[in-house]
């Protein structure tokens, strides 16, 4: 059978895209001015732990920033973005409560260990907010362990010997990593707030089989 050298007429249907929402924290400047120094001290206050263990305050157990009333305005702005994200998905967010379950400060210095690929396993939605942003910044990268478009075993993988590779280049259909936006200059600290969010049905919507009932209805045994 003769190889077809030209391009055949075709269409591509992107049927299951993954959505990454990027929004604006309206109180950003005020929050940064008032609390950046305080948040840095909060992170660094762990004299009993070796510094190499402090890639995140999660390792020290300090992940409840959302319980500090001083930061209420920031978290209100954050939840506004969560609800806007839900509306992008055409969800009736008026039926849902938004719970921030964990939140912590991230500071990554130039000589800090690289943050490894990881999942936020205990959340419906995870968030990352940065106090610094610059066009020369490092980039935020999302990963997937297996590309559903890899129709034959390991065909999207690469080896040192390029002659053995099947893939010529990467695009949004064949990649396992996707860079979303520029973040923090490499020459300064990366300072931000990250955390986890869980959604529940508001009281009065218990008959719904979608999402979970609100924790106010739960009973601990």
C-alpha positions as CSV (number, residue, x, y, z in Angstrom):
1,X,0.0,0.0,0.0
2,X,1.4,3.4,-1.0
3,X,2.0,6.0,1.7
4,X,-0.2,9.0,1.6
5,X,2.0,12.1,1.5
6,X,-0.6,14.8,1.5
7,X,-2.9,15.8,4.3
8,X,-6.4,14.2,4.3
9,X,-9.4,16.3,5.0
10,X,-10.4,15.7,8.6
11,X,-11.9,17.2,11.8
12,X,-10.8,16.9,15.4
13,X,-13.4,17.0,18.2
14,X,-12.0,17.9,21.6
15,X,-14.7,16.2,23.5
16,X,-13.4,16.0,27.1
17,X,-11.1,19.1,27.8
18,X,-9.9,19.6,31.3
19,X,-10.6,23.1,32.7
20,X,-8.0,25.1,34.6
21,X,-9.6,28.3,36.0
22,X,-7.5,31.4,36.5
23,X,-9.2,34.4,38.2
24,X,-8.4,37.7,39.8
25,X,-8.2,38.2,43.6
26,X,-9.7,41.7,43.8
27,X,-8.1,42.4,47.3
28,X,-4.7,41.3,46.1
29,X,-2.8,44.5,46.6
30,X,-4.3,45.2,50.0
31,X,-3.7,41.6,51.2
32,X,-0.1,41.6,50.0
33,X,0.7,44.9,51.6
34,X,-0.8,44.0,55.0
35,X,0.1,40.3,55.4
36,X,3.0,39.2,53.2
37,X,5.7,39.7,55.9
38,X,3.4,38.1,58.5
39,X,2.8,35.1,56.2
40,X,6.5,34.7,55.7
41,X,7.1,34.6,59.4
42,X,4.3,32.1,59.8
43,X,6.0,29.8,57.4
44,X,9.5,30.2,58.8
45,X,8.5,29.7,62.5
46,X,9.4,26.0,62.9
47,X,12.7,25.9,64.6
48,X,12.2,22.3,65.6
49,X,12.1,21.0,62.0
50,X,15.0,20.7,59.6
51,X,14.8,23.3,56.9
52,X,14.9,20.6,54.1
53,X,11.6,19.3,55.4
54,X,9.8,22.7,55.1
55,X,9.0,22.8,51.4
56,X,5.5,23.5,52.7
57,X,4.0,24.2,56.1
58,X,1.9,21.1,55.6
59,X,5.0,19.3,56.9
60,X,4.7,21.2,60.2
61,X,0.9,21.0,60.5
62,X,0.3,24.7,59.9
63,X,-2.4,24.5,57.3
64,X,-5.4,26.4,58.7
65,X,-4.9,29.9,57.5
66,X,-8.6,30.1,56.7
67,X,-9.4,30.1,60.4
68,X,-7.6,33.4,61.0
69,X,-10.3,36.1,60.8
70,X,-7.7,38.7,59.6
71,X,-7.6,36.8,56.3
72,X,-11.3,36.7,55.8
73,X,-11.4,39.2,52.9
74,X,-8.9,37.2,50.9
75,X,-10.9,34.0,51.4
76,X,-14.1,35.8,50.4
77,X,-12.4,36.8,47.2
78,X,-11.2,33.3,46.7
79,X,-14.7,31.8,47.1
80,X,-16.0,34.4,44.6
81,X,-13.6,32.8,42.1
82,X,-14.7,29.3,43.0
83,X,-18.3,30.2,42.3
84,X,-17.4,31.9,39.1
85,X,-15.5,28.7,38.0
86,X,-18.7,26.7,38.8
87,X,-20.7,29.0,36.7
88,X,-18.3,28.5,33.8
89,X,-19.4,24.9,34.1
90,X,-23.0,26.0,34.1
91,X,-23.5,24.7,37.7
92,X,-26.2,26.3,39.9
93,X,-23.7,27.4,42.6
94,X,-26.6,28.8,44.7
95,X,-27.3,25.2,45.8
96,X,-23.7,24.6,47.0
97,X,-21.7,25.5,50.1
98,X,-17.9,26.1,49.6
99,X,-15.7,24.9,52.3
100,X,-12.0,25.6,52.5
101,X,-10.6,22.6,54.4
102,X,-6.9,23.3,54.3
103,X,-4.7,26.3,53.4
104,X,-1.1,27.0,53.9
105,X,1.8,29.3,52.9
106,X,4.3,28.1,50.2
107,X,7.7,29.7,50.2
108,X,10.2,28.2,47.7
109,X,13.6,29.8,47.8
110,X,16.2,29.6,45.0
111,X,18.1,26.8,46.8
112,X,15.1,24.9,48.1
113,X,14.4,21.4,46.9
114,X,12.3,21.1,43.8
115,X,8.6,20.6,44.5
116,X,7.7,17.1,43.2
117,X,4.8,16.2,41.1
118,X,1.9,15.7,43.5
119,X,-1.9,15.4,43.8
120,X,-4.3,17.2,46.2
121,X,-6.1,14.0,47.1
122,X,-8.5,15.2,49.7
123,X,-10.2,18.0,47.8
124,X,-12.9,18.6,45.2
125,X,-11.0,21.7,44.0
126,X,-7.5,22.9,44.8
127,X,-6.2,26.4,44.5
128,X,-2.9,28.2,44.3
129,X,-2.6,32.0,44.9
130,X,0.7,33.9,44.3
131,X,1.8,37.2,45.9
132,X,4.4,37.7,43.1
133,X,3.9,37.6,39.3
134,X,6.3,38.6,36.5
135,X,6.6,37.9,32.8
136,X,10.1,36.3,33.5
137,X,8.7,34.0,36.1
138,X,8.9,30.3,36.5
139,X,5.8,28.5,35.2
140,X,3.0,26.5,36.8
141,X,2.9,23.1,35.2
142,X,0.0,20.5,35.4
143,X,0.7,16.8,34.9
144,X,-1.3,13.7,34.1
145,X,0.1,10.2,34.6
146,X,-1.5,8.7,31.5
147,X,-2.7,10.4,28.3
148,X,-6.0,8.9,27.2
149,X,-5.0,9.6,23.6
150,X,-2.0,7.3,23.8
151,X,-3.7,4.6,21.7
152,X,-0.7,2.3,21.6
153,X,1.7,1.4,24.4
154,X,4.1,4.2,25.3
155,X,3.9,5.8,21.9
156,X,4.1,9.3,23.4
157,X,7.3,8.5,25.4
158,X,10.8,9.7,24.4
159,X,14.2,8.2,24.8
160,X,17.7,9.6,24.5
161,X,18.1,8.0,21.1
162,X,15.6,10.1,19.0
163,X,15.7,7.5,16.2
164,X,13.8,5.1,18.4
165,X,11.0,7.7,19.2
166,X,7.6,7.6,17.5
167,X,6.6,11.0,18.6
168,X,7.9,14.0,16.6
169,X,6.8,16.8,18.8
170,X,4.3,17.7,21.6
171,X,1.0,19.4,21.4
172,X,-2.1,19.6,23.6
173,X,-3.3,16.2,22.3
174,X,-0.3,14.1,23.1
175,X,1.4,15.8,26.1
176,X,1.3,14.8,29.8
177,X,2.4,18.2,31.0
178,X,0.7,21.5,30.4
179,X,2.1,24.9,31.3
180,X,-0.6,27.4,32.2
181,X,0.9,30.7,33.3
182,X,4.0,32.5,34.4
183,X,4.5,32.9,38.1
184,X,7.5,33.8,40.2
185,X,11.0,35.1,39.2
186,X,13.7,32.5,39.9
187,X,15.9,35.1,41.6
188,X,13.4,35.7,44.5
189,X,11.4,33.6,46.9
190,X,8.1,32.1,45.6
191,X,5.5,33.1,48.1
192,X,1.9,32.1,47.9
193,X,-1.1,30.5,49.5
194,X,-2.3,27.1,48.5
195,X,-5.1,24.9,49.7
196,X,-8.0,22.5,49.3
197,X,-11.7,23.1,48.8
198,X,-14.7,20.7,49.3
199,X,-18.2,21.4,48.0
200,X,-21.5,20.3,49.6
201,X,-25.2,20.8,49.1
202,X,-26.7,23.7,51.0
203,X,-29.2,22.8,53.7
204,X,-32.6,22.1,52.1
205,X,-31.2,20.3,49.1
206,X,-30.7,16.9,50.8
207,X,-33.0,15.1,48.3
208,X,-30.4,15.7,45.6
209,X,-28.2,12.8,44.7
210,X,-25.5,15.2,43.3
211,X,-22.5,16.3,45.4
212,X,-22.6,15.5,49.1
213,X,-25.0,16.6,51.9
214,X,-23.7,19.4,54.1
215,X,-21.5,18.4,57.0
216,X,-24.0,20.2,59.4
217,X,-26.2,17.1,58.9
218,X,-23.4,14.6,59.7
219,X,-23.1,12.8,63.0
220,X,-19.8,11.5,64.3
221,X,-19.8,8.1,66.0
